Amino acid sequence: MRVLLVEDDPTIAARLADQLAAAGFHVDRASDGERAWQLGGEETFDAVILDLGLPRLDGLSVLRRWRAEGNAVPVLVLSARGSWAEKVEGIEAGADDYLAKPFEPAELIARLRGLIRRASGRTGNVVRAGPLSLDLFRATATLEGVPLRLTPLEYRLLDMLAHADGRPVPAGEIAERLHGTDSLDANAVEALVARLRRKLGDGVIETRRGFGYRLAGPA
Ligand code: CA
């Protein structure tokens, strides 16, 4: 598996590159945003680890450029601890997962593997919820038979709601199940739901004030 590591801190980058290599990844490195953007356009990666604070072009701009160009490579963003504004911006820019600094390399590697696994297709089980249909092994979804282009994070949220059988899922529970404690908060969940709603259209995800989010029942 080939990953692009975008990190301008040479000490962190060298340490991470060693750990990723030891875990079996082929690692390419970029230490500024311009170079990362170029590499992402020229080469094919299974995933990208993207620091946000970068010289020449910041991480969010790199991500926005890739998405605007139709580059759907799975991106794990490294954000400053506790910065919900960064997470909201990152989600809106098209990030698939987050890790707050400082982090354990083992967690980064586990997240990365999950991201790649979800993005790569496997055939399998299908779950239906109203007009939605989710293929659990391929991690794809359709709405009234039309394929949806979802990021892994959006897919995981949809998967969670589909498995709740109409029960409203509180934002806190979504945050915890998507990310473990502390790395995603209510604002970021709200941004993620808003982004998913733009793809699903009105009325598919309902907000029940004080209870959470649920999928609307079959029409
Ligand atoms: Ca940095």
Boltz pocket constraint, residues with backbone or C-beta under 6 A from the ligand:
constraints:
  - pocket:
      binder: B
      contacts: [[A, 7], [A, 8], [A, 9], [A, 51], [A, 52], [A, 53], [A, 54]]
      max_distance: 6.0
